Amino acid sequence: MIAPLRRRHRLMTAALLVALPMLLVLALGARTPVPTVASLPVALAAGPDPRGADVETRDVFGDLDVTVRSWWTAAGTVIEIAPAEPLARPGVLVYWTASPAVDRLPDDAVLLGALADRGRTYAVPNAVASRDGYLVLYSLGHQEVVASGALSALGGLR
């Protein structure tokens, strides 16, 4: 009984030796290309508008050591969020919302983008920039609000 099993395993191993590299090549060929952006959005590519305010603060998220900077460009409002050290949370996203977020993300939240460990710049939609609101850091991996802060610490956006 052992000899037939050894023969079968030897044949299966030989078949896998041939099939797996071919399947790998086919899988790599079938991948869709990674989407790229040809150029930066106008709001991010333009420098600060000399007529606009350039506001920087560390008071937006309370105890969290995160620098938040906002400025205006000819194309709109820009916010830069830079944590002093990487947040110990997986998949942190940045949202704007009209109501404060205490333990869950409000239904009216607008996604600005993912937060990078070294910080990131976000173009704020005009509909959002003209209203008072809150910035919310939300951990997608833990499904929890990491921090929330009022934009009044920035003096509003516009």
C-alpha positions in Angstrom: 0.0 0.0 0.0 2.9 2.4 0.7 4.5 2.0 -2.8 1.3 3.0 -4.7 1.0 6.1 -2.5 4.6 7.1 -3.0 4.2 6.7 -6.8 1.0 8.9 -6.7 2.8 11.6 -4.6 5.8 11.5 -6.9 3.5 12.1 -9.9 1.6 14.9 -8.1 4.8 16.6 -7.1 6.1 16.5 -10.7 2.7 17.8 -12.0 2.9 20.7 -9.5 6.5 21.4 -10.5 5.3 22.0 -14.0 1.9 23.6 -13.3 2.8 26.2 -10.6 5.3 28.2 -12.6 2.9 28.4 -15.5 0.0 29.4 -13.2 2.3 32.1 -11.7 3.1 33.5 -15.1 -0.6 33.5 -16.1 -1.6 35.2 -12.8 1.0 38.0 -13.2 -0.1 38.5 -16.8 -3.8 38.8 -15.8 -3.2 41.5 -13.2 -4.9 44.8 -13.8 -2.4 47.8 -13.9 -2.1 49.9 -10.8 -4.0 53.2 -11.3 -1.8 56.3 -11.4 -2.4 60.0 -11.4 -0.8 61.8 -14.3 -0.5 65.1 -12.4 -1.3 66.5 -9.0 -4.7 68.1 -8.4 -4.5 71.8 -9.0 -5.2 72.6 -5.3 -2.2 70.5 -4.3 0.1 71.6 -7.1 -0.4 75.3 -6.5 1.5 77.0 -3.8 -0.2 79.0 -1.0 -2.2 82.0 -2.1 -0.5 85.1 -0.8 -3.9 86.6 0.1 -4.9 83.5 2.1 -4.0 82.6 5.7 -1.4 79.9 6.5 -2.4 78.5 9.8 -0.6 75.8 11.8 -1.6 74.3 15.1 -1.1 71.2 17.3 -4.4 71.7 19.2 -6.9 70.1 16.8 -6.7 66.5 18.1 -6.1 67.3 21.8 -3.6 64.9 23.4 -2.5 63.4 20.0 0.8 65.1 18.8 -0.4 65.9 15.3 0.4 69.1 13.4 -2.4 70.4 11.3 -1.7 73.1 8.8 -4.1 74.8 6.4 -3.7 77.3 3.6 -5.6 78.5 0.6 -4.7 78.3 -3.0 -6.3 79.7 -6.1 -8.0 76.3 -6.6 -9.3 75.8 -3.0 -8.3 75.0 0.5 -5.6 72.6 1.5 -5.0 70.8 4.8 -1.8 69.1 5.8 -1.9 66.6 8.7 1.5 65.4 10.0 1.7 63.1 13.1 4.9 63.6 15.2 5.2 59.8 15.3 3.4 57.0 13.5 0.0 56.2 15.0 -0.3 52.7 16.5 -3.5 52.0 14.5 -4.0 50.2 11.2 -5.4 52.0 8.2 -6.0 55.5 9.6 -8.3 57.5 7.3 -9.1 61.3 7.5 -12.7 62.4 7.4 -14.4 65.8 7.6 -17.8 65.9 9.3 -20.3 68.5 10.3 -21.1 66.9 13.6 -18.6 65.7 16.3 -17.5 62.0 16.2 -17.4 60.5 19.6 -17.5 56.7 19.3 -18.5 56.1 15.7 -18.2 57.8 12.3 -21.1 60.1 11.5 -23.2 59.4 8.4 -22.4 62.8 6.9 -18.6 62.2 7.0 -16.6 63.1 3.8 -13.5 61.0 3.2 -10.4 63.2 2.6 -7.9 60.3 2.3 -5.6 57.9 4.1 -3.2 59.2 6.7 0.5 58.4 6.0 2.9 57.9 8.9 4.9 61.0 7.9 1.9 63.1 7.0 -0.1 64.0 4.0 -1.7 66.9 2.2 -5.4 66.9 1.3 -7.4 69.1 -1.0 -10.6 70.0 0.8 -13.8 70.0 -1.3 -15.3 73.5 -1.7 -18.6 72.4 -0.2 -16.8 71.3 2.9 -14.3 74.2 3.2 -17.1 76.8 3.4 -18.7 75.2 6.6 -17.5 74.7 10.1 -16.8 71.1 11.0 -14.6 68.5 12.5 -11.6 66.5 11.3 -11.9 62.8 12.3 -9.1 60.2 12.3 -10.7 56.8 11.9 -8.9 53.4 12.1 -10.3 51.2 9.5 -8.6 48.1 10.9 -10.1 48.6 14.4 -13.3 50.2 13.2 -13.0 53.0 15.8 -12.5 56.8 16.0 -8.9 57.5 16.9 -9.3 61.2 17.4 -11.7 64.0 16.5 -11.1 67.8 16.5 -12.9 71.0 15.6 -11.7 73.0 12.7 -12.2 76.1 14.9 -8.6 75.5 16.1 -7.6 76.4 12.6 -9.8 79.5 12.6 -12.1 77.7 10.2 -11.1 77.0 6.7 -12.4 79.9 4.7 
